[in-house]
Amino acid sequence: MNHKFEDIEVKGNCLELLKKELRKRPPAMIGTGAMTDPYIPLETHLEYIRKSLKLIYDYGFGFTCITKSDLILRDLEMLKMINKKTKAVVQMTLTTADDDLCGILEPNVCPTSRRVEVLNILKDEGIPTVVWLCPILPYINDTEDNINSLLDMCIESDVKGIICMGMGLTLRDGNRQYFYSKLDEHFPGLKNKYINEYGNSYSIPSPNENQLMDIFNKRTSDEGILNNHQEIFRYLHQFPQKSYQAKLI
């Protein structure tokens, strides 16, 4: 990119394009948020997601999204309507149980405690949820205490599943330099440790990965929470047959 990350382009005819596609396709799950959070601050004014949810409901489709924002509660009633008619699943990313650390690692989004409040509200309203447990940064949030605390929150919120691809992160050229500059800013001296241990590797596993994954797998299995990401993806893609029949009527 040769412009500021905050400078974005908006597809002005996105709702017309969505409506055109919904008209010609059989009902299925529609997902968003894999590349960027759909509930960016601009959504407060544009209401593209809100209007998209109305179209998704009208045409009998299902919906899921990945977000870190409590703005999704603005659309709670529409999510409930979709979930009653077909299926709605909210996916929420959790990284650290420490709100102060969250403010450093994930600036400009609501803290973990607020996201957990959102998960509990969704539970009370009958909306199933999935948590993404990532990224886990070596020597920062890769502790047993952090993982156990996050799992406690997920268990309390009765999440359907937790996606964890491993305890670590990935660094591409470009975002590696940005990440290292932030390490210098917030964790002086840690950058050299990363360079010495990982070099220019794409995959940055935590040195505590084995024991942390053991904790993750055992606790989720004991609580009946889905922990195999392929199984969770199948669940997210699965569209209830009753919905197709409802649309025909």
C-alpha positions, -999 to 999 in steps of 0.1 A, spaced: 0 0 0 12 35 -7 -15 52 14 -25 53 51 -41 21 63 -71 41 76 -78 55 41 -102 31 26 -124 29 -5 -161 21 -2 -180 2 -28 -209 25 -32 -231 -1 -50 -224 -30 -27 -260 -34 -16 -273 -35 -52 -246 -61 -60 -256 -82 -29 -292 -81 -38 -285 -92 -74 -265 -122 -61 -291 -132 -35 -318 -133 -61 -301 -158 -83 -285 -182 -57 -300 -209 -35 -300 -200 2 -267 -206 20 -245 -191 47 -230 -157 40 -198 -148 58 -177 -116 62 -148 -104 83 -121 -127 71 -100 -99 57 -111 -69 77 -135 -63 105 -170 -55 90 -178 -33 119 -153 -6 113 -161 29 127 -174 41 93 -201 14 95 -217 36 122 -226 61 94 -228 39 63 -249 11 79 -239 -12 50 -238 -43 73 -271 -34 88 -287 -30 54 -270 -62 42 -285 -81 71 -320 -69 61 -314 -83 26 -300 -115 39 -331 -120 61 -355 -111 33 -340 -136 9 -337 -164 35 -300 -167 38 -278 -173 69 -251 -150 83 -218 -152 101 -191 -126 107 -158 -122 125 -154 -90 146 -138 -74 176 -165 -47 178 -194 -43 202 -211 -23 174 -226 -57 163 -250 -53 192 -266 -25 172 -278 -52 149 -288 -77 175 -325 -77 166 -318 -84 130 -294 -112 140 -321 -127 161 -345 -125 132 -321 -143 109 -312 -169 135 -349 -177 140 -355 -180 103 -323 -196 93 -289 -194 111 -267 -166 125 -234 -171 142 -211 -144 156 -174 -150 157 -153 -129 181 -116 -126 184 -99 -128 218 -62 -123 223 -55 -114 259 -74 -114 291 -56 -82 303 -75 -51 291 -44 -29 296 -23 -52 273 -53 -54 249 -51 -16 246 -15 -20 234 -19 -51 211 -53 -41 197 -57 -3 198 -89 14 186 -112 -16 194 -132 -24 224 -113 -42 252 -115 -79 259 -138 -74 288 -164 -57 266 -161 -84 239 -169 -110 266 -199 -89 276 -210 -91 240 -205 -129 239 -227 -132 271 -254 -110 256 -254 -131 225 -257 -162 246 -286 -148 265 -303 -139 232 -298 -174 217 -272 -164 191 -244 -191 188 -208 -178 190 -173 -189 180 -141 -175 193 -108 -170 175 -80 -174 200 -53 -154 183 -27 -141 179 -6 -155 207 26 -134 208 58 -151 221 70 -135 254 39 -113 256 6 -131 260 18 -167 256 13 -177 292 -7 -204 309 -25 -177 330 -36 -158 299 -48 -189 280 -66 -203 310 -83 -169 317 -95 -166 281 -108 -202 282 -126 -194 314 -143 -165 296 -152 -187 267 -167 -214 290 -187 -189 309 -200 -175 276 -210 -210 264 -193 -206 231 -199 -232 204 -163 -235 194 -128 -220 197 -106 -217 166 -69 -219 175 -44 -227 147 -15 -228 171 1 -206 198 20 -180 178 16 -156 149 27 -151 113 48 -122 100 50 -113 63 75 -89 50 61 -54 56 40 -62 86 72 -77 102 88 -42 101 57 -26 115 54 -52 143 91 -48 152 87 -10 154 58 -15 179 79 -40 199 105 -12 202 78 12 213 61 -10 239 85 -38 247 120 -25 245 146 -52 238 121 -78 227 127 -72 190 163 -85 192 150 -117 209 126 -122 180 153 -116 154 177 -140 171 151 -168 175 130 -164 144 150 -145 118 127 -138 88 105 -168 94 68 -165 84 57 -187 112 65 -175 147 55 -202 172 55 -196 209 82 -216 228 54 -226 251 32 -239 223 31 -276 233 20 -270 269 -4 -242 259 -20 -264 232 -23 -293 257 -42 -269 280 -64 -257 252 -73 -292 239 -79 -307 273 -101 -279 286 -122 -274 255 -127 -312 252 -137 -314 289 -163 -287 284 -177 -300 251 -165 -270 231 -155 -276 195 -117 -272 191 -110 -287 157 -110 -257 132 -121 -279 103 -151 -291 122 -159 -256 132 -156 -244 96 -180 -271 86 -204 -259 113 -202 -223 101 -208 -234 64 -237 -257 72 -270 -242 62 -301 -256 78 -324 -274 54 -355 -260 70 -344 -226 57 -346 -236 21 -380 -250 26 -391 -218 43 -380 -198 13 -399 -219 -11 -431 -213 9 
